[in-house]
């Protein structure tokens, strides 16, 4: 496997950074300008998307918790501060002092004959204690046998992660806002699983054979657990951010199709038609009932008197004179707009079938 040193990464960063950073800033500014000119308003977070975000939060939380040393398997070389070249009897004697009543447990008895050689101990640090202890067919002469045995354990957390991603992006939970990210989420989950399998299978498991000191050992299995949890957590957090931004129309806004706009317009027209029909029925009831008709006529007589008194007030008269005299109100334009509005109502009106008479 190709090793990339920190100095190489720094060199690449200082070489490519000045070229890439201005382009990223330009893309961001272009996106911000496009976002300001958009016509789709920002909306509150839908409740069903909030459920999907909760699923991603729980997945992210479990991934971060799995990186804690409390949940990591025991590393006998680390807890006993032993070198890889420490004799087997000395190693397990030190280990027995850490066990209850000073006795090795069953897993220790199974592991002891399997890590007698340097190669086996390198495989222990590379694949972890579970593989070395319980693999029934693995041999240190065939190191890939440990890899095949470890694959289900490597893939298991990624399969759980894929289930979480699938639930968070399913149309039944997150609606179409979550479903649009489903393919990307699945690809991210598969990429994480494939990356871990590749790094494990292509890595140099014998690198620790040349390490003389215990503190310089590369505990690959334990480091990979941390990187796995961090990768899953970052993926969940990124997907949650994309889902939140797209569902609130802050980013990644997809314009509605013509069919969707037509459906919305038809629903609005049907709603308006229903309200107009209800208004017609109410008007018929008021006109045909003598008591209600007297109340309506009394209301409009009183309304005329009140408006007449308001228009006769000194402040209103002066305000109207000021507006008409200064030219702020174009009377002819107002008359023309009123005429067009009235003509649109009474000349060639669009018939509305099944409408209640008014």
N, C-alpha and C positions, 0 to 999 in steps of 0.2 A: 504494500500500500504506500502511496506517495505521501511523505511527511512534509508539511508546510510549516516552516519556522515562524516565530513571531517577527523576526527581522524582515523576512520576505513579505509578510502581511503589511508591515509598516511601509516598506518600499512601494508596494502596489497601491497602498492608500495615498501616499504622498504623490505618486505619479499620476494616478487616475482620478484622484479627488478633485483637483482644479478643473478637470475636463467634465466630470459628471455632475458636480455640485451646481454649476450655473444652469445646466439643462434641467435639473430637478427643480430649481427655483423658478425657471421659466415655465415649466409645466404647471407648477402650483399656481403661479400668478394667472396663467391662462385659464386654469380651471376656476379660480376665484372670480375672474371677470365673467366667465360664462355663467357661474352660479348667480351672480348679481343680476344678470339680465334674463334669468329664467322667469317663466310665468306661473310655474307650479308653486303654490304656497307651502311653507313648512307646516306640518300637521303634528298633533300629539302622537305619542307612541301607542299603537293599537294594543289592546289587552292580550291578544293571542301571540303577538310578537314578544310581549313581556314574558310570557310563559317559556318561549324558546330561549330567551336570554337567561332565564333562570336555569334551564337545563345546561346551557354552556357554562354558566357560573359554577354550578355544582361539579361539572366535569373538570373545569380549570382548578377548582379548589382541591379535588381529590388528586389531580396530577401534581400539584404543588406539595400536598401532604406526603405523597409517595416519595418525594425527594429527601425527606427528613431522615437523619441517621437512625432514628428510633425504629423505622419500618424497614430498614435495610437488613439483609442477612448478615450473620456474624462472619467476620474475616479473622481466621485464627492467627494469621501472621501479624495482623494489626493489633489484636487484643493482647498477644503475647510478646509483641515487639521483637519478633524473630526474623532472622534473615532467611533467604530462600535456601541457603546452604546449611541451615541448622539441622542436625541429625533428627530423624523421625522420633526417636524415643525422647530426646530432650524437648522437642516441640510439644508432644502430647503430655509430657510430664508438667510442663508449664501450663498447658491448657487444663489439666486436671485440677490445678490449684484454684482455678476460676469456677469450677463446677461445684454444685451442692455436695457437701460431704466429701469433697476431694475425689470424686469418682467420675470417670468419663461416661457420657450418655451413649445411647445406642447409636445415634448418628455419628458420634466420634469413633466408635469401634468399627463402623462400616467405612469411614473415610480413611482411617489410619493406614491400612495396607495399600490404598489407592493413590496416595501422594508420597510414596517413598522416593520417587525419582525427581530430578529437577524438571524434566519435561512435564510430569504430572502436576507439579506445583505451579508451573507456568500456566498450564491449562486451568488450574484451580483459580488463579487470579484473573484469568481471561473469561471463563464461563461461569464462575461462581460455585459455591459449595454444593448446591442442589444437584447440578449436573454431574459433578465428580462423585457424589455420594450415592446417587440412586440410578445412574444409567446402567442398565444390565448388559449392554453390548459394546460399550465404549472401551477403546484401548488407546493408550498413549502413543502406540506405534501408528495409529490411524487417527490423527487429530480431527479430521473432518467428521468422524463419527460423533464427537461431542457437539459439533455444530448442528448436525441433523437432529440430535436429541434436544438441543436447546431451542430450536426454531419454534415449537408450540409455546414455550414460555416467553419467548421474545414477542410473538405475535398476539398473545392473549390480551395484554393491555391495549394494544392497537385495535383489536377487534371490539373491545368495550368502547374505545374512543369512537370507532366508526358507528356503533349503535347510537351513541350520544349525538354525533353529528347528524345521523339520519333522522333522529327524533326531532332535533332542533330545526331542521330544514324541511320537515314533512309538511305537505299542504294541510293535513288534518290538524296540526298544532300551530304552525306559523303562517298558514295561508299562502297566497301567491308571493308575498314578500319574502318568506323564508325559502319557498320552493325554487326561486330563481338562483339561489346560492347553493343548491343541492349538489350539482355536478362539481362545482369548485371545492366544496367541503369534502366530498368523497375523494377527490383527487389529492387534496392535502393529506387526508388520513392515510391513503395508500402510499403516498410519497414518504411520509414519516416511517411507516412500517418497512417499506423497501429500503430506505436509507439505513435504518438500524440493522437490518439483515445484511446489507452490503458491507457496512463498516465492520460488523462482527465477522463475517466470512472472509473478508479481504485483509483483515488486520494481521499484524505480526504478533502471534501469540507467544513467541519465544523471546520477545524483547527483554523480559525480566531475567533471563538466564545469565546475562552479563552484568547484572546490577549487584554490587557487593554489599551495599548498605540497605537496611530495612526501610529507612525513611525515603529512599530513592525508588522504591518499587512502584510500578504503575498498576494500580488496582483498577483494571479496565472494566470489569463487570460492575463495580460500584459506581464508577464515573458514568458509565453508560446509563445506569438507572436514573442518575440525576439529569443527564442530558435528555433522556426520553421524557421525563416529567416536565422539564422546562419547555421542550419542543411542543408537547401537547398543550401546555398552558398557554404558550404564545399563540398557537394556532386557534385555540378556543377564543382567546381575547380578541384576536384580529377578526375572526368571523363574527363575533358579537358586535364589534365596532362597525363592520360593514353592514350587518343586518340592521343595527340601530340607525345608521346614517341613511340607508336606502328606504327603510320603512317610514321615516319621518320626513322624507323628501329633502334632506340636507345634502345628500350626495347620491350619485349613481341613479339619477331619476330617469325612468324609462317613460317616454311619451305614450299616452294612451292611444290605442288603435282607433280607426274610424268607427269600427263596430261598437267599441266600448263608449265612445262619445255619443254615438247615435242612441245607444241604449239608455244612457244617462238623460239625454234630451227627451226621449219618449217618456221616461218615468216622470220627468218634471212636468211635461205637458199633461200626462194623465192625472198627476196630482192637482195641477191648476184646474183642469176640467172638473174634477170631483169637487173642488172647493166652489167653483162657479155654480155647479148644479145645486150644491147645498145652499148657496146664497140665494139662488132663484126660488128654491122651495121656501126658505125663510121669508123672502119678500112676498110671495103669494099668500103665506099664512097671515102676514101683517096686514096686507091689503084687504083680505076677505073677512078678517075679524074686526068687528066694529070697535071694540074697546082698544085693541092694539093700534088700529088705524087712527083713532083720536089721539092716542099717546104719541104716535109718530108725527102727526100733523102739529100737535102742540110743541113737540121738540123742535121742529124746523121753524115754526113761528118765533119761538124764543131764541133760536140760534140766529135768525135774521135780525131780531131786535138787538141782541148782544153785539153782533158784528157791526151793526149800524152805529151803535154807541161808541164802539172802539174806533171806527173810522172817523168819527166826529171829534175825537180827542185832539187837543192842540198838538201834542208831540207827534202823533201819527200824521196829521195834516202837514206839519212842517217837514217831517221826514220824507213824505211823498213828493212835496214840492222840491225839496233839495235833490232827490234822486232824479226827478224828471228834468229839473233845470240844469243839472250838471252833465246830463247826457249819460249817466251811468246805466240807465234803463232805456233801451230802445223800444219804444211803444209799438212801432210798426213791426219790428221783428217779433215781439211777443204776440201781437195779433196774428201774424202769419203762422207762427208755431201753433197757436191755439186752433186756427182754422184747419191746418193740416191734421192735427190730432182729432178734431171733430169729424173731418171728412173720412179719416181712416176708420172711424167707428161706425158711421151711419151710411157711407157710400160703399156699395158692394161688400157688405160684411161677409166673412167666411161662415157658412152654415155649420152649426154644431149639432149633429144628430143626437136624438134622445135627450136633448137639453131641456131642462124644466123651463116653462114660460116665466117671464119676469113681468 
